[in-house]
């Protein structure tokens, strides 16, 4: 019985990792997009400062 519990636990961990990876990639992409938007906003402000 103990062996079956271990197998189920391993399968559960693997499923969670498979779900985690796409979520992690999506979060990284959102972060990169946010950084680009911030950089673009800061560039505009810098340019307006000198006008």
DOSE-136304 format. One record per residue (C-alpha): residue number from 1; x, y, z. Coordinates in nm, 3 decimals. Layout:
+-----+---------+---------+---------+
| num |    east |   north |      up |
+-----+---------+---------+---------+
| NUM |       X |       Y |       Z |
...
+-----+---------+---------+---------+
END
This chain:
+-----+---------+---------+---------+
| num |    east |   north |      up |
+-----+---------+---------+---------+
|   1 |   0.000 |   0.000 |   0.000 |
|   2 |   0.281 |   0.239 |   0.083 |
|   3 |   0.431 |   0.192 |  -0.263 |
|   4 |   0.103 |   0.294 |  -0.428 |
|   5 |   0.090 |   0.611 |  -0.218 |
|   6 |   0.444 |   0.701 |  -0.325 |
|   7 |   0.358 |   0.648 |  -0.691 |
|   8 |   0.049 |   0.867 |  -0.657 |
|   9 |   0.251 |   1.135 |  -0.479 |
|  10 |   0.515 |   1.133 |  -0.753 |
|  11 |   0.246 |   1.160 |  -1.021 |
|  12 |   0.087 |   1.450 |  -0.833 |
|  13 |   0.420 |   1.632 |  -0.809 |
|  14 |   0.485 |   1.580 |  -1.180 |
|  15 |   0.140 |   1.718 |  -1.267 |
|  16 |   0.200 |   2.025 |  -1.053 |
|  17 |   0.535 |   2.084 |  -1.223 |
|  18 |   0.376 |   2.054 |  -1.566 |
|  19 |   0.118 |   2.314 |  -1.466 |
|  20 |   0.380 |   2.539 |  -1.309 |
|  21 |   0.612 |   2.565 |  -1.609 |
|  22 |   0.366 |   2.732 |  -1.851 |
|  23 |   0.249 |   2.965 |  -1.575 |
|  24 |   0.608 |   3.059 |  -1.501 |
|  25 |   0.681 |   3.130 |  -1.868 |
|  26 |   0.365 |   3.341 |  -1.893 |
|  27 |   0.467 |   3.541 |  -1.585 |
|  28 |   0.814 |   3.602 |  -1.724 |
|  29 |   0.669 |   3.725 |  -2.054 |
|  30 |   0.431 |   3.960 |  -1.872 |
|  31 |   0.720 |   4.094 |  -1.667 |
|  32 |   0.928 |   4.156 |  -1.980 |
|  33 |   0.637 |   4.337 |  -2.144 |
|  34 |   0.588 |   4.553 |  -1.835 |
|  35 |   0.958 |   4.642 |  -1.831 |
|  36 |   0.938 |   4.744 |  -2.199 |
|  37 |   0.637 |   4.964 |  -2.127 |
|  38 |   0.812 |   5.128 |  -1.833 |
|  39 |   1.125 |   5.189 |  -2.039 |
|  40 |   0.920 |   5.343 |  -2.320 |
|  41 |   0.740 |   5.570 |  -2.073 |
|  42 |   1.067 |   5.679 |  -1.913 |
|  43 |   1.221 |   5.753 |  -2.253 |
|  44 |   0.928 |   5.977 |  -2.343 |
|  45 |   0.957 |   6.163 |  -2.014 |
|  46 |   1.330 |   6.211 |  -2.065 |
|  47 |   1.275 |   6.341 |  -2.416 |
|  48 |   1.008 |   6.587 |  -2.299 |
|  49 |   1.242 |   6.711 |  -2.028 |
|  50 |   1.487 |   6.845 |  -2.289 |
|  51 |   1.218 |   7.009 |  -2.510 |
+-----+---------+---------+---------+
END
